[in-house]
Structure formats: structure tokens, C-alpha cells
Amino acid sequence: MRAFAELLEDLVLTQSRNRKIELLLRHFRECRDPDRGLAVAAITGDLDLPSVKPALIRELASEVSDPELFRLSYDFVGDLAETVSLIWPISQAGDAPQSLGEVMDLLSRASRSTAPAILRDLLDRLDASQRYAVIKLATGGLRIGVSARLAKQALAEFGQVDIGEIEELWHGLTPPYTALFAWLEGRAPKPVSLALAPFRPVMLSHAADERDLETFDPAEFMAEWKWDGIRIQAVGEGGTRRLYSRTGDDISRAFPDIVEAMNFEGTIDGELLVRDAGGSVAPFSALQQRLNRKTVSAKLVREYPAFIRAYDLLRDGNEDVRALPLPQRKERLDALVATLPQARFDLSGPLSFATLDELRALRENPPEPVIEGLMIKRLDSAYVAGRPRGLWFKWKRDPQVVDAVLMYAQRGHGKRSGFYSDYTFGVWRGDELVPVGKAYFGFTDEELKRIDKFVRDNTVERFGPVRSVRADADFGLVLEIAFEGLNRSTRHKSGIAMRFPRISRLRWDKPPAEADRLETLEAMLS
Amino acid sequence: MKAMRPEDLLHPTPRGLYCPPGDFYIDPVRPVNRALVTHGHADHARAGHHSVMATAHTLAIMAIRYGADFCEKQQAAVLGQTISVNGVEVTFYPAGHVLGSAQILVEWKGIRICVSGDYKRMPDPTAETYEPVLCDVFITEATFGLPVFRHPHPALEIAKLIRSVADFPDRTHLVGVYALGKAQRVIRLLRDNGFAGPVFIHGALKELCDYYEASGIALGELRAATVAAGKTGDYSGGVVLGPPSAFNAPWVRRFPDPLIAFASGWMTIRSRMKQRGVELPLVISDHCDWEELTLSIRDTGAGEIWVTHGREEALVRWCELNQIRARPLHLIGYEDEAE
């Protein structure tokens, strides 16, 4: 149990992705089964303890602390698990359970009526850091800055296998993943996935650069629009239907409308999109209403109807077609999609072009604003997991740009500690600046030093790690910001949120008064 | 004759706590004629008063910080010896906060009020040991006045730092410490717990470390952290100490791949760790935790508690629950971030 608590403490304070992976690798090496597998499940969100809920945690806290003192403490600390773990009285209640396995065993056998006594006794026997870990485990949502994907990456590095192999297996596995660890350590053969409708690793593209295009032969490629939705995989197998994200997370429960229509045997690769009232593809912000939900209301399904624009086929019936060339897969896909409800499935049709210039013209004038650019795929390409070179390219539209004014700067972490490296910028509304986004890359180390000096020399106010920087009509720093689109947002004061903003140029020469106005951004929205 | 009230002896003013019969202030935040100073931290000990009474260590620390002429008249108070100021009896008692820190007991016409300044009860070889003072009114701070604060033994915390230096010898361990008290305590903890590697210090810590050393508190060999552009090897196996303000300054850029540690009672709280970008939190505090605060209140036997700064609402609540009269003083000018 101590090892798991320490892992959480370390992960929460580690910024760097590589260091997080190192910490996980060390844990996998030093920890035994089932503890290490349970730790993975805690991170990937695959543990479920139905009889322990936040309300129970609060109830226990009110038994050990004056409610007013608890309220003041919770106010100050800001996290329930942390407050309870710290405020819990020290008692000599006997030996702490040694392993995460023992703790999970106790908690998973608890019923609604025995849970309070079991949890109380457990908290009595653990130290503050372990209490925190147990409460986080029990209530879910670790919030330690480690995604399921990162945990799988660490597993892949642990066994020196490709992450695709882990993702492909994942849905057939259950905690504590003993067979998986045995394989990764070379002690047993690769587990055979027994789950129906498993995820298969997806094929990814490279960004097309001018060099790729120099040698481009239009006869060898097909092209289709790149839609701004999320990449999914829809799998039907023996009556089981599953909808996966591109990293193999099962998102079926959030899309009952899609799942209901998945009356097929096979594995379809495509883009998940939402239709607007007029039947056209709605912007990404509409799709966002449906994402990251465990379940979904009938109202949301009605207001934001989802559909899949299919572009590839991995399995046709029970036949694995990944090795076939693209046109043959497309042909089979067309036939399959023709049998499915049109409202939920359609095809990403090929674009006709004869020359690179024609393709360039298509890219610059897409028929709908939701199109991000073009996908260009080699006709003779098989479906290859991962990001193979030279087969699929994405050729995005040039980003949109605005000139904005630097308003706030925040200190960076790691290699950038000591530098103000995260910038909030704004545009004019009347004669005031309203923040429209935040960017922390797109500049060189030399430029960073120069902006950092500008921030230090022109600080108006400081709030902890943030400095407010002088920005008025005559004086300030103008940043040219590139971004991939705008969404309406109720969370931002400006009513607008930018997608993937980054700094494309520093405009030391430009007076802030000449930066863009909010009206310009609003016009880009429609 | 009207009965004396404690407020007649000592009450808050915009300049700080004032004693009308003695005509002096305790830890005034603005220049005054006569100041009694509990300890050398900048929010309590300020320059510009006419006369200052404090322990010899505190006077010396003020001279280091503000120059020898920081006031017109200095008077050294000896711990445990009573001095009369305009008929009011004043005694300094050790507070255990930093070197020279004192509580000030003010007695007049049978009323005893103890102003504790900042204090702590954890063992610390770099400060005189705290003594409880019996009094009618106890004035206490409440920086860590919430039941979530429970400071671990400092030896356990310093062991984390020593272990990390051994585990990650290639990374520079940068420890944030305030220049007076925390810096010297951390160095001494390192030494007392067997750390023999080099300790590098930021220039802002030097004079106070020299002063501690001259006062008989051995800190071992200290080197200046002045290598202009450090290479990985320059600080490896060592520990670098600097004031937190330096972590936002260009100074920090000389250390390749730094591992940021911070020694403070705030390091109990995860959001504070993350806010400061701390990878290695060290809960080493020169203030009392919740248990120490409430124990001290009981030890003084005081019937009335005045709370100066920090989480005063919670400490007042605890007093109420324990049938002790208490109220917040709402003094301004004292910081609890700097700990």
C-alpha cells in the first residue's frame, strides 16, 4: 500500500512525461502482482468500488471532526480526499494492511452497510499519504496527470513491445492484468484476447510537407476531406457492438444512437461527427457536448445527433482485410455502409483531381467550414497499425491567424522554470482587451528570453506565479497567433475559445492599437 | 475605580500592538518612537524606529539586514530578565522560531499578557527552545491553524532530500528556503542526519549563515552557488539552497535540469506544491502545527486568546469548543506566505 501511495505522490508532482513513465516502470519492476496491475487499473479508471461514495467519506469525516473546523479545512485544502486524509486522527489501531491487493480485497467485498466500518478501520490503520490514496481509489478520479494512454505506453516500454499490441489486447483484459505482466516479463506467451469486438490499433498519417509534395504522383494517390471530428473505430462481432476512440477507450455508452445502428459484422474506421439542425456537419464544439460522458441524456442525443463518416474497413464479416490494398477495402466498405442506416453512417467519398495544383485548389477552398484539410492516401497501401512512413498524409489548411496583445504571463516548469513562458493574450473589445486564449509554444529559446525580459520589465501586478503585463493602446507586445478554428464558449469572458493556439510570430514592431478586434474573431465563427 | 481590562494594557492599532501605559509598540509595522521586537523576520522587525528593544541576536540580525544604524537606540533584552518600561514590566522568553526569537510578557497591575510573536515547539538546534509562559491573555498567530496541519518530525523530511540526492545524483537539488532561520535549520538538519556532500548557498543567505556560524551553530562547509553557467557535474551530489524569490529570477537558469524542493509547512497541501512547481516537498516549518498551537494555548493557562494572523477563524472556533474566550485581532502587515 505504501508503494502505491508513494507512486501517486510522485506522479502528481512530476511534470515531465518521460519521468512519469520512468516512475511507472520502476513501480512495475519493484512491485508484485496483483498490486502493480491494480495500480494500472486505478490509473486507467478500470476499478469500480460501488459501495464507497463521496457521501460516505464526508459522513466519516463528520464523525472525527467538528463540522465547522472540517468546513474551514476543506475550504482551504480544496480537495475532499486530501482534507479527510489530513484531518483524520492518529490512532494506534494495529498493523496497516501491507498491500494494495489486501485493501482492494477489503473494499470490494464491502456492502453498503458494512462499508462505513470497513473504511473507518482502514483509515485508522494507514498514514496520511496512504489514506489519500485509498480515498482516491475508492471514489475514482485520481487526477494525477496520468492518462490511460500514458499507463499503456509505460506497459509497452516495460515489455519492450509496441503500444498497439497493448491497446489491441486491452479490452480482453481485466485487473490485475497478471497474464499481461507475465507476457511483458517474458514468462508466458502473449495473452489471447477472449473479448468479443476488440479494438485494433489504428493507422495514422504524417503531416505532408513540401518535400513530400515535390515527388507526388497524383496517379498513385487518392484524396478525401479531413473532417474535424474525432477518430473512432466501430466494431461489431457476434452480436457485441463497441465504439472505440483512437486510443482504444470504449466510448459506446456515450453514443447509444450510433451503437443502435451498428447492425453489422466488421470493423469500421471513420470520423465521429455531429449533424446540425439543417443536416450539415456541425462544428467541433457541437461534438464536444457529447464527449467525455459516461452516459448521455435523450435530450443531448436529440440535439446533437451523431453519425460516422466511414473511411476504411479492417474486418469484413469475419475476414481480416487489413492486408488488402486501399481500393479493395473501400469497395467492401461501400457495400457494407450501404446496408446501414443513412442517418448514422455515410462515406467519406474520394475527391477527383488530376494534378497537384487541382489538389491544392481543393485544399484552399473546402465546401464546408468543418473541413480541416485533406487526407492523401497511397492507393496501394495496406492498413498498417501505427504511423508508417509514406502511406497516409494529412495536408491541413493553412492556420488562421490573428494579432493579439500579451496580457498575462505565467512561469514555466522544468526546463523553463525561471522563465515566464505561458502567455495569455487578448484582442480589443471597445477600448479594453479581452483574453481569447493561452499559448506556450511557437517561439525559439532566444525569443523566450526576450519575451521573459519584456514581462519582467513591464509587470503591472503579480498574483503568485502569474504576472499581469502592461498592455494599452500605445504600449505592449503584439503576438501573431495561429490557430485551428474557433468555438463559442461560455467559460471565456470573450465568448470564444481557440483550438490549438500557438505563437506564429512576435510583432515587436506593431503598436497594440493595431491588433485585431473581437468582432474580427466573431466573424470567423460563422 | 474602574476594573482594569487587558485592552487597556495592549490593543491593536494601525501601527501594530500598542501599550498605552508603557508607551511602546510590539512588532510595529510602521516607524514608531519605541518598539519591542519579537524576532528578526522582516514583517516583524522593520527599520526606522527611534529605539528598539529585542534580544541581542535579533538586534544583530536587524543590523545585518538594515545596516548598523537601523535605529537611534538599541537595548538588548536578556531572556528571562524583567525590565521596566515606564512602569510596565517586560520579560522576553524564548519562542523557538528562529535564532533570537522571543515571546514578550507584558505585566501591569496584575495583568499578564504574553505576545508570542511567531513560535514553534519542534526540536531545532538553531533556535532557543520554546518555553510556555503562564499568562491571562495569550496572543498567538495561526498560520497553520487548521486541523489538517500536522508537521512531521523534521528528520523524516530531511531524509527524503538526502535520499533523493542519492537517487538522482545528476540533477541539481534546489531547495527553496527563507534566508533567516529556515536556511540554517535545513543545513543543520542535513549535517545532523549524515549528509556530508557540499552545500551551495545563494548570495542572499551568506551573511545570515555566517552570523549563525559565529554564534556557535556549526553549519559545516558552505560554498557559493555562483558558477555562472553550470554544467551538470558542477553541483552533482550536492544541495543548493536559495530564497524562493530567486527561483523566479534568472539565477535559477544556471542549474541544468533542476529538481525543485521547498522547505515549508505549506508543503502539506498538494495545491501549494503544484502552484510552486515543487517536485520534492519538505514539510519543515518554523511555525506551530495545529497540535502545537492548541497545546500551547492550554499550557499558558490563559483565560483569553487573541489571534493575530493566519487561519484565525478556525483557532477561535477551537477555543470556543474548549470554553476558552477568543477573538481575532485582525492585525495587518504580517505575512504568512513567507514561511
Interface residues (C-beta under 8 A of the other chain):
Chain A: V12 L13 T14 Q15 S65 D66 E68 L69 L72 S73 F76 V77 G78 D79 E82 T83 L86 I87 I90 A128 R411 H413 K415 S417 G418 F419 G464 P465
Chain B: L146 P147 V148 F149 R150 F247 N248 A249 P250 W251 V252 R253 D257 P258 I260 T268 I269 R270 S271 M273 K274 Q275 R276 G277 V278 E279 L280 P281 R311 E313 A314 R317 W318 L321
